[in-house]
Amino acid sequence: MTYGTMAAPESNPRANAALADGCEVCNGWGSVITFQGRYELCQACQSPTERECHDSG
Ligand SMILES: [Zn+2]
């Protein structure tokens, strides 16, 4: 039952590769390195505040 391996200390946050594809800000990584040297989601393509579901109608 190796479902959900928590032994993966990823430094970078979860980024949607689909959204990051073609992004020139993060070069398709989905995450950018801040001034403090930490990984953060790319505000250009990830845009967490933006609604996920597309418009209907
Ligand atoms: Zn990006």
N, CA, C, O and the ligand as a Tripos MOL2 file, in Angstrom:
@<TRIPOS>MOLECULE
protein
  229   227    58     0     0
PROTEIN
NO_CHARGES

@<TRIPOS>ATOM
      1 N           0.8380   -1.1970    0.0000 N.3       1 MET1
      2 CA          0.0000    0.0000    0.0000 C.3       1 MET1
      3 C           0.8760    1.2500    0.0000 C.2       1 MET1
      4 O           0.8900    2.0100    0.9680 O.2       1 MET1
      5 N           1.5760    1.4450   -1.0520 N.am      2 THR2
      6 CA          2.4220    2.6310   -1.1110 C.3       2 THR2
      7 C           1.6590    3.7640   -1.7990 C.2       2 THR2
      8 O           2.0450    4.2610   -2.8570 O.2       2 THR2
      9 N           0.5770    4.1400   -1.1590 N.am      3 TYR3
     10 CA         -0.2390    5.2200   -1.7290 C.3       3 TYR3
     11 C          -0.0820    6.4800   -0.8930 C.2       3 TYR3
     12 O          -0.4710    6.5110    0.2740 O.2       3 TYR3
     13 N           0.4740    7.4910   -1.4760 N.am      4 GLY4
     14 CA          0.6650    8.7370   -0.7500 C.3       4 GLY4
     15 C           1.9840    8.7400   -0.0160 C.2       4 GLY4
     16 O           2.0220    8.7210    1.2140 O.2       4 GLY4
     17 N           3.0570    8.7630   -0.7650 N.am      5 THR5
     18 CA          4.3750    8.7740   -0.1360 C.3       5 THR5
     19 C           4.6920   10.1720    0.3800 C.2       5 THR5
     20 O           4.7790   11.1280   -0.3910 O.2       5 THR5
     21 N           4.8600   10.2730    1.6640 N.am      6 MET6
     22 CA          5.1370   11.5740    2.2590 C.3       6 MET6
     23 C           6.6340   11.7900    2.4300 C.2       6 MET6
     24 O           7.0680   12.7880    3.0050 O.2       6 MET6
     25 N           7.4060   10.8540    1.9300 N.am      7 ALA7
     26 CA          8.8570   10.9740    2.0530 C.3       7 ALA7
     27 C           9.4300   11.6900    0.8410 C.2       7 ALA7
     28 O          10.3150   11.1840    0.1510 O.2       7 ALA7
     29 N           8.9050   12.8670    0.6050 N.am      8 ALA8
     30 CA          9.3930   13.6460   -0.5280 C.3       8 ALA8
     31 C           9.4310   15.1210   -0.1530 C.2       8 ALA8
     32 O           8.5120   15.8790   -0.4630 O.2       8 ALA8
     33 N          10.4840   15.5050    0.5030 N.am      9 PRO9
     34 CA         10.6280   16.9030    0.9480 C.3       9 PRO9
     35 C          10.8750   17.8500   -0.2130 C.2       9 PRO9
     36 O          11.9940   18.3160   -0.4310 O.2       9 PRO9
     37 N           9.8170   18.1240   -0.9480 N.am     10 GLU10
     38 CA          9.9560   19.0370   -2.0770 C.3      10 GLU10
     39 C          10.0600   20.4780   -1.5820 C.2      10 GLU10
     40 O           9.2610   20.9300   -0.7620 O.2      10 GLU10
     41 N          11.0250   21.1590   -2.0810 N.am     11 SER11
     42 CA         11.2190   22.5470   -1.6690 C.3      11 SER11
     43 C          10.2870   23.4680   -2.4400 C.2      11 SER11
     44 O           9.8360   24.4950   -1.9340 O.2      11 SER11
     45 N          10.0150   23.0780   -3.6600 N.am     12 ASN12
     46 CA          9.1590   23.9290   -4.4720 C.3      12 ASN12
     47 C           7.6940   23.5550   -4.2800 C.2      12 ASN12
     48 O           7.3650   22.3750   -4.1540 O.2      12 ASN12
     49 N           6.8290   24.5350   -4.2580 N.am     13 PRO13
     50 CA          5.4020   24.2790   -4.0960 C.3      13 PRO13
     51 C           4.8200   23.6030   -5.3240 C.2      13 PRO13
     52 O           5.4590   23.4970   -6.3710 O.2      13 PRO13
     53 N           3.6070   23.1570   -5.1620 N.am     14 ARG14
     54 CA          2.9520   22.4960   -6.2860 C.3      14 ARG14
     55 C           2.5900   23.4990   -7.3740 C.2      14 ARG14
     56 O           1.8970   24.4900   -7.1410 O.2      14 ARG14
     57 N           3.0700   23.2110   -8.5320 N.am     15 ALA15
     58 CA          2.7740   24.0950   -9.6420 C.3      15 ALA15
     59 C           2.1270   23.2980  -10.7670 C.2      15 ALA15
     60 O           2.5120   22.1620  -11.0460 O.2      15 ALA15
     61 N           1.1720   23.8930  -11.3840 N.am     16 ASN16
     62 CA          0.4960   23.2320  -12.4860 C.3      16 ASN16
     63 C           1.3330   23.3780  -13.7520 C.2      16 ASN16
     64 O           1.4850   24.4690  -14.3010 O.2      16 ASN16
     65 N           1.8630   22.2580  -14.1910 N.am     17 ALA17
     66 CA          2.7440   22.2940  -15.3540 C.3      17 ALA17
     67 C           1.9770   22.6950  -16.6070 C.2      17 ALA17
     68 O           2.5360   23.2710  -17.5410 O.2      17 ALA17
     69 N           0.6910   22.3800  -16.6040 N.am     18 ALA18
     70 CA         -0.1330   22.7100  -17.7660 C.3      18 ALA18
     71 C          -0.2580   24.2250  -17.9110 C.2      18 ALA18
     72 O          -0.2080   24.7720  -19.0120 O.2      18 ALA18
     73 N          -0.4210   24.8800  -16.7670 N.am     19 LEU19
     74 CA         -0.5650   26.3290  -16.7980 C.3      19 LEU19
     75 C           0.7770   26.9980  -17.0580 C.2      19 LEU19
     76 O           0.8560   28.0510  -17.6920 O.2      19 LEU19
     77 N           1.8100   26.3720  -16.5630 N.am     20 ALA20
     78 CA          3.1370   26.9630  -16.6960 C.3      20 ALA20
     79 C           3.7150   26.7640  -18.0870 C.2      20 ALA20
     80 O           4.7110   27.3880  -18.4540 O.2      20 ALA20
     81 N           3.0910   25.9040  -18.8430 N.am     21 ASP21
     82 CA          3.5880   25.6110  -20.1820 C.3      21 ASP21
     83 C           3.4710   26.8540  -21.0650 C.2      21 ASP21
     84 O           2.3760   27.3760  -21.2740 O.2      21 ASP21
     85 N           4.5840   27.3120  -21.5690 N.am     22 GLY22
     86 CA          4.5700   28.4690  -22.4470 C.3      22 GLY22
     87 C           4.7280   29.7790  -21.6950 C.2      22 GLY22
     88 O           4.7090   30.8520  -22.2980 O.2      22 GLY22
     89 N           4.8860   29.6930  -20.3740 N.am     23 CYS23
     90 CA          5.0430   30.9120  -19.5820 C.3      23 CYS23
     91 C           6.4950   31.3730  -19.6500 C.2      23 CYS23
     92 O           7.4140   30.5940  -19.3980 O.2      23 CYS23
     93 N           6.6910   32.6320  -19.9870 N.am     24 GLU24
     94 CA          8.0350   33.1530  -20.1130 C.3      24 GLU24
     95 C           8.5530   33.7150  -18.8000 C.2      24 GLU24
     96 O           9.7350   34.0280  -18.6650 O.2      24 GLU24
     97 N           7.6510   33.8370  -17.8380 N.am     25 VAL25
     98 CA          8.0500   34.3660  -16.5370 C.3      25 VAL25
     99 C           8.8000   33.3120  -15.7350 C.2      25 VAL25
    100 O           9.8440   33.5790  -15.1400 O.2      25 VAL25
    101 N           8.2370   32.1070  -15.7380 N.am     26 CYS26
    102 CA          8.8530   31.0200  -14.9700 C.3      26 CYS26
    103 C           9.4960   29.9920  -15.8930 C.2      26 CYS26
    104 O          10.0000   28.9630  -15.4410 O.2      26 CYS26
    105 N           9.4730   30.2770  -17.1690 N.am     27 ASN27
    106 CA         10.0750   29.3870  -18.1520 C.3      27 ASN27
    107 C           9.4420   28.0010  -18.1200 C.2      27 ASN27
    108 O          10.1120   26.9990  -18.3650 O.2      27 ASN27
    109 N           8.1620   27.9520  -17.8220 N.am     28 GLY28
    110 CA          7.4480   26.6870  -17.8320 C.3      28 GLY28
    111 C           7.6280   25.8750  -16.5640 C.2      28 GLY28
    112 O           7.2180   24.7160  -16.5020 O.2      28 GLY28
    113 N           8.2490   26.4860  -15.5380 N.am     29 TRP29
    114 CA          8.4690   25.7530  -14.2960 C.3      29 TRP29
    115 C           7.2500   25.8410  -13.3830 C.2      29 TRP29
    116 O           6.9970   24.9480  -12.5740 O.2      29 TRP29
    117 N           6.5250   26.8980  -13.5200 N.am     30 GLY30
    118 CA          5.3600   27.0700  -12.6630 C.3      30 GLY30
    119 C           5.7060   27.7050  -11.3360 C.2      30 GLY30
    120 O           4.8260   28.1380  -10.5920 O.2      30 GLY30
    121 N           6.9970   27.7570  -11.0440 N.am     31 SER31
    122 CA          7.4340   28.3730   -9.7890 C.3      31 SER31
    123 C           8.6440   29.2540  -10.0670 C.2      31 SER31
    124 O           9.4720   28.9550  -10.9280 O.2      31 SER31
    125 N           8.7210   30.3190   -9.3340 N.am     32 VAL32
    126 CA          9.8320   31.2420   -9.5160 C.3      32 VAL32
    127 C          10.5870   31.4010   -8.1980 C.2      32 VAL32
    128 O          10.0270   31.1910   -7.1220 O.2      32 VAL32
    129 N          11.8310   31.7650   -8.2900 N.am     33 ILE33
    130 CA         12.6450   31.9540   -7.0920 C.3      33 ILE33
    131 C          12.5640   33.4200   -6.6620 C.2      33 ILE33
    132 O          12.8890   34.3300   -7.4250 O.2      33 ILE33
    133 N          12.1320   33.6150   -5.4460 N.am     34 THR34
    134 CA         11.9690   34.9720   -4.9560 C.3      34 THR34
    135 C          13.3240   35.5690   -4.5680 C.2      34 THR34
    136 O          14.3670   34.9220   -4.6690 O.2      34 THR34
    137 N          13.2710   36.7990   -4.1310 N.am     35 PHE35
    138 CA         14.4980   37.4930   -3.7580 C.3      35 PHE35
    139 C          15.1820   36.7900   -2.5870 C.2      35 PHE35
    140 O          16.4040   36.8290   -2.4470 O.2      35 PHE35
    141 N          14.3690   36.1500   -1.7530 N.am     36 GLN36
    142 CA         14.9020   35.4630   -0.5830 C.3      36 GLN36
    143 C          15.4270   34.0770   -0.9240 C.2      36 GLN36
    144 O          15.9060   33.3510   -0.0530 O.2      36 GLN36
    145 N          15.3350   33.7230   -2.1810 N.am     37 GLY37
    146 CA         15.8450   32.4390   -2.6210 C.3      37 GLY37
    147 C          14.8860   31.2960   -2.3530 C.2      37 GLY37
    148 O          15.2900   30.1340   -2.2920 O.2      37 GLY37
    149 N          13.6030   31.6340   -2.1910 N.am     38 ARG38
    150 CA         12.6080   30.6020   -1.9460 C.3      38 ARG38
    151 C          11.7160   30.4450   -3.1670 C.2      38 ARG38
    152 O          11.5120   31.3690   -3.9530 O.2      38 ARG38
    153 N          11.2000   29.2400   -3.2850 N.am     39 TYR39
    154 CA         10.3450   28.9600   -4.4290 C.3      39 TYR39
    155 C           8.9120   29.3950   -4.1330 C.2      39 TYR39
    156 O           8.3510   29.1140   -3.0740 O.2      39 TYR39
    157 N           8.3530   30.0860   -5.1090 N.am     40 GLU40
    158 CA          6.9550   30.4780   -4.9910 C.3      40 GLU40
    159 C           6.2600   30.2590   -6.3200 C.2      40 GLU40
    160 O           6.8850   30.2970   -7.3800 O.2      40 GLU40
    161 N           4.9630   30.0310   -6.2470 N.am     41 LEU41
    162 CA          4.2130   29.8030   -7.4680 C.3      41 LEU41
    163 C           4.2700   31.0410   -8.3500 C.2      41 LEU41
    164 O           4.2170   32.1730   -7.8700 O.2      41 LEU41
    165 N           4.3770   30.8060   -9.6080 N.am     42 CYS42
    166 CA          4.4470   31.9040  -10.5610 C.3      42 CYS42
    167 C           3.1050   32.6200  -10.6070 C.2      42 CYS42
    168 O           2.0710   32.0280  -10.9160 O.2      42 CYS42
    169 N           3.1500   33.9120  -10.2920 N.am     43 GLN43
    170 CA          1.9100   34.6860  -10.2680 C.3      43 GLN43
    171 C           1.3960   34.9250  -11.6790 C.2      43 GLN43
    172 O           0.2260   35.2530  -11.8750 O.2      43 GLN43
    173 N           2.2600   34.7630  -12.6440 N.am     44 ALA44
    174 CA          1.8770   35.0530  -14.0170 C.3      44 ALA44
    175 C           0.9750   33.9660  -14.5970 C.2      44 ALA44
    176 O          -0.0330   34.2660  -15.2370 O.2      44 ALA44
    177 N           1.3390   32.7060  -14.3720 N.am     45 CYS45
    178 CA          0.5790   31.6240  -14.9970 C.3      45 CYS45
    179 C          -0.2540   30.8610  -13.9620 C.2      45 CYS45
    180 O          -1.3670   30.4320  -14.2670 O.2      45 CYS45
    181 N           0.2620   30.6910  -12.7640 N.am     46 GLN46
    182 CA         -0.4700   29.9310  -11.7600 C.3      46 GLN46
    183 C          -1.6860   30.7130  -11.2640 C.2      46 GLN46
    184 O          -2.8010   30.1930  -11.2310 O.2      46 GLN46
    185 N          -1.4580   31.9480  -10.8870 N.am     47 SER47
    186 CA         -2.5270   32.8280  -10.4410 C.3      47 SER47
    187 C          -3.5240   32.1160   -9.5320 C.2      47 SER47
    188 O          -4.6120   31.7500   -9.9780 O.2      47 SER47
    189 N          -3.1630   31.9130   -8.2510 N.am     48 PRO48
    190 CA         -4.0020   31.1890   -7.2870 C.3      48 PRO48
    191 C          -5.2960   31.9390   -6.9800 C.2      48 PRO48
    192 O          -6.3010   31.3320   -6.6100 O.2      48 PRO48
    193 N          -5.2660   33.2430   -7.1340 N.am     49 THR49
    194 CA         -6.4600   34.0220   -6.7930 C.3      49 THR49
    195 C          -7.5000   33.9610   -7.8980 C.2      49 THR49
    196 O          -8.6880   34.1960   -7.6780 O.2      49 THR49
    197 N          -7.0320   33.6460   -9.0640 N.am     50 GLU50
    198 CA         -7.9660   33.5910  -10.1930 C.3      50 GLU50
    199 C          -8.8380   32.3530  -10.0980 C.2      50 GLU50
    200 O          -8.4070   31.3140   -9.5980 O.2      50 GLU50
    201 N         -10.0380   32.4700  -10.5700 N.am     51 ARG51
    202 CA        -10.9730   31.3530  -10.5030 C.3      51 ARG51
    203 C         -10.4860   30.2150  -11.3990 C.2      51 ARG51
    204 O         -10.0000   30.4270  -12.5100 O.2      51 ARG51
    205 N         -10.6340   29.0150  -10.8760 N.am     52 GLU52
    206 CA        -10.1510   27.8550  -11.6060 C.3      52 GLU52
    207 C         -11.1110   27.4670  -12.7280 C.2      52 GLU52
    208 O         -10.7160   27.2010  -13.8630 O.2      52 GLU52
    209 N         -12.3950   27.4480  -12.3540 N.am     53 CYS53
    210 CA        -13.3810   27.0330  -13.3550 C.3      53 CYS53
    211 C         -13.5720   28.1330  -14.3900 C.2      53 CYS53
    212 O         -13.7230   29.3080  -14.0570 O.2      53 CYS53
    213 N         -13.5610   27.7330  -15.6080 N.am     54 HIS54
    214 CA        -13.7310   28.7100  -16.6710 C.3      54 HIS54
    215 C         -15.1880   29.1590  -16.7810 C.2      54 HIS54
    216 O         -16.1080   28.5260  -16.2630 O.2      54 HIS54
    217 N         -15.3430   30.2350  -17.4520 N.am     55 ASP55
    218 CA        -16.6710   30.8010  -17.5880 C.3      55 ASP55
    219 C         -17.6170   29.8570  -18.3310 C.2      55 ASP55
    220 O         -17.2230   29.1490  -19.2580 O.2      55 ASP55
    221 N         -18.8630   29.8720  -17.8970 N.am     56 SER56
    222 CA        -19.8520   29.0190  -18.5440 C.3      56 SER56
    223 C         -21.0180   29.9030  -19.0280 C.2      56 SER56
    224 O         -21.8250   30.3960  -18.2390 O.2      56 SER56
    225 N         -21.0680   30.0710  -20.2880 N.am     57 GLY57
    226 CA        -22.1350   30.8730  -20.8420 C.3      57 GLY57
    227 C         -21.6190   32.2120  -21.0990 C.2      57 GLY57
    228 O         -22.3550   33.0760  -21.5760 O.2      57 GLY57
    229 ZN          4.7110   31.2180  -15.0070 Zn       58 ZN58
@<TRIPOS>BOND
     1     1     2 1
     2     2     3 1
     3     3     4 2
     4     3     5 am
     5     5     6 1
     6     6     7 1
     7     7     8 2
     8     7     9 am
     9     9    10 1
    10    10    11 1
    11    11    12 2
    12    11    13 am
    13    13    14 1
    14    14    15 1
    15    15    16 2
    16    15    17 am
    17    17    18 1
    18    18    19 1
    19    19    20 2
    20    19    21 am
    21    21    22 1
    22    22    23 1
    23    23    24 2
    24    23    25 am
    25    25    26 1
    26    26    27 1
    27    27    28 2
    28    27    29 am
    29    29    30 1
    30    30    31 1
    31    31    32 2
    32    31    33 am
    33    33    34 1
    34    34    35 1
    35    35    36 2
    36    35    37 am
    37    37    38 1
    38    38    39 1
    39    39    40 2
    40    39    41 am
    41    41    42 1
    42    42    43 1
    43    43    44 2
    44    43    45 am
    45    45    46 1
    46    46    47 1
    47    47    48 2
    48    47    49 am
    49    49    50 1
    50    50    51 1
    51    51    52 2
    52    51    53 am
    53    53    54 1
    54    54    55 1
    55    55    56 2
    56    55    57 am
    57    57    58 1
    58    58    59 1
    59    59    60 2
    60    59    61 am
    61    61    62 1
    62    62    63 1
    63    63    64 2
    64    63    65 am
    65    65    66 1
    66    66    67 1
    67    67    68 2
    68    67    69 am
    69    69    70 1
    70    70    71 1
    71    71    72 2
    72    71    73 am
    73    73    74 1
    74    74    75 1
    75    75    76 2
    76    75    77 am
    77    77    78 1
    78    78    79 1
    79    79    80 2
    80    79    81 am
    81    81    82 1
    82    82    83 1
    83    83    84 2
    84    83    85 am
    85    85    86 1
    86    86    87 1
    87    87    88 2
    88    87    89 am
    89    89    90 1
    90    90    91 1
    91    91    92 2
    92    91    93 am
    93    93    94 1
    94    94    95 1
    95    95    96 2
    96    95    97 am
    97    97    98 1
    98    98    99 1
    99    99   100 2
   100    99   101 am
   101   101   102 1
   102   102   103 1
   103   103   104 2
   104   103   105 am
   105   105   106 1
   106   106   107 1
   107   107   108 2
   108   107   109 am
   109   109   110 1
   110   110   111 1
   111   111   112 2
   112   111   113 am
   113   113   114 1
   114   114   115 1
   115   115   116 2
   116   115   117 am
   117   117   118 1
   118   118   119 1
   119   119   120 2
   120   119   121 am
   121   121   122 1
   122   122   123 1
   123   123   124 2
   124   123   125 am
   125   125   126 1
   126   126   127 1
   127   127   128 2
   128   127   129 am
   129   129   130 1
   130   130   131 1
   131   131   132 2
   132   131   133 am
   133   133   134 1
   134   134   135 1
   135   135   136 2
   136   135   137 am
   137   137   138 1
   138   138   139 1
   139   139   140 2
   140   139   141 am
   141   141   142 1
   142   142   143 1
   143   143   144 2
   144   143   145 am
   145   145   146 1
   146   146   147 1
   147   147   148 2
   148   147   149 am
   149   149   150 1
   150   150   151 1
   151   151   152 2
   152   151   153 am
   153   153   154 1
   154   154   155 1
   155   155   156 2
   156   155   157 am
   157   157   158 1
   158   158   159 1
   159   159   160 2
   160   159   161 am
   161   161   162 1
   162   162   163 1
   163   163   164 2
   164   163   165 am
   165   165   166 1
   166   166   167 1
   167   167   168 2
   168   167   169 am
   169   169   170 1
   170   170   171 1
   171   171   172 2
   172   171   173 am
   173   173   174 1
   174   174   175 1
   175   175   176 2
   176   175   177 am
   177   177   178 1
   178   178   179 1
   179   179   180 2
   180   179   181 am
   181   181   182 1
   182   182   183 1
   183   183   184 2
   184   183   185 am
   185   185   186 1
   186   186   187 1
   187   187   188 2
   188   187   189 am
   189   189   190 1
   190   190   191 1
   191   191   192 2
   192   191   193 am
   193   193   194 1
   194   194   195 1
   195   195   196 2
   196   195   197 am
   197   197   198 1
   198   198   199 1
   199   199   200 2
   200   199   201 am
   201   201   202 1
   202   202   203 1
   203   203   204 2
   204   203   205 am
   205   205   206 1
   206   206   207 1
   207   207   208 2
   208   207   209 am
   209   209   210 1
   210   210   211 1
   211   211   212 2
   212   211   213 am
   213   213   214 1
   214   214   215 1
   215   215   216 2
   216   215   217 am
   217   217   218 1
   218   218   219 1
   219   219   220 2
   220   219   221 am
   221   221   222 1
   222   222   223 1
   223   223   224 2
   224   223   225 am
   225   225   226 1
   226   226   227 1
   227   227   228 2
@<TRIPOS>SUBSTRUCTURE
     1 MET1         2 RESIDUE 1 A MET
     2 THR2         6 RESIDUE 1 A THR
     3 TYR3        10 RESIDUE 1 A TYR
     4 GLY4        14 RESIDUE 1 A GLY
     5 THR5        18 RESIDUE 1 A THR
     6 MET6        22 RESIDUE 1 A MET
     7 ALA7        26 RESIDUE 1 A ALA
     8 ALA8        30 RESIDUE 1 A ALA
     9 PRO9        34 RESIDUE 1 A PRO
    10 GLU10       38 RESIDUE 1 A GLU
    11 SER11       42 RESIDUE 1 A SER
    12 ASN12       46 RESIDUE 1 A ASN
    13 PRO13       50 RESIDUE 1 A PRO
    14 ARG14       54 RESIDUE 1 A ARG
    15 ALA15       58 RESIDUE 1 A ALA
    16 ASN16       62 RESIDUE 1 A ASN
    17 ALA17       66 RESIDUE 1 A ALA
    18 ALA18       70 RESIDUE 1 A ALA
    19 LEU19       74 RESIDUE 1 A LEU
    20 ALA20       78 RESIDUE 1 A ALA
    21 ASP21       82 RESIDUE 1 A ASP
    22 GLY22       86 RESIDUE 1 A GLY
    23 CYS23       90 RESIDUE 1 A CYS
    24 GLU24       94 RESIDUE 1 A GLU
    25 VAL25       98 RESIDUE 1 A VAL
    26 CYS26      102 RESIDUE 1 A CYS
    27 ASN27      106 RESIDUE 1 A ASN
    28 GLY28      110 RESIDUE 1 A GLY
    29 TRP29      114 RESIDUE 1 A TRP
    30 GLY30      118 RESIDUE 1 A GLY
    31 SER31      122 RESIDUE 1 A SER
    32 VAL32      126 RESIDUE 1 A VAL
    33 ILE33      130 RESIDUE 1 A ILE
    34 THR34      134 RESIDUE 1 A THR
    35 PHE35      138 RESIDUE 1 A PHE
    36 GLN36      142 RESIDUE 1 A GLN
    37 GLY37      146 RESIDUE 1 A GLY
    38 ARG38      150 RESIDUE 1 A ARG
    39 TYR39      154 RESIDUE 1 A TYR
    40 GLU40      158 RESIDUE 1 A GLU
    41 LEU41      162 RESIDUE 1 A LEU
    42 CYS42      166 RESIDUE 1 A CYS
    43 GLN43      170 RESIDUE 1 A GLN
    44 ALA44      174 RESIDUE 1 A ALA
    45 CYS45      178 RESIDUE 1 A CYS
    46 GLN46      182 RESIDUE 1 A GLN
    47 SER47      186 RESIDUE 1 A SER
    48 PRO48      190 RESIDUE 1 A PRO
    49 THR49      194 RESIDUE 1 A THR
    50 GLU50      198 RESIDUE 1 A GLU
    51 ARG51      202 RESIDUE 1 A ARG
    52 GLU52      206 RESIDUE 1 A GLU
    53 CYS53      210 RESIDUE 1 A CYS
    54 HIS54      214 RESIDUE 1 A HIS
    55 ASP55      218 RESIDUE 1 A ASP
    56 SER56      222 RESIDUE 1 A SER
    57 GLY57      226 RESIDUE 1 A GLY
    58 ZN58       229 GROUP 0 **** ****
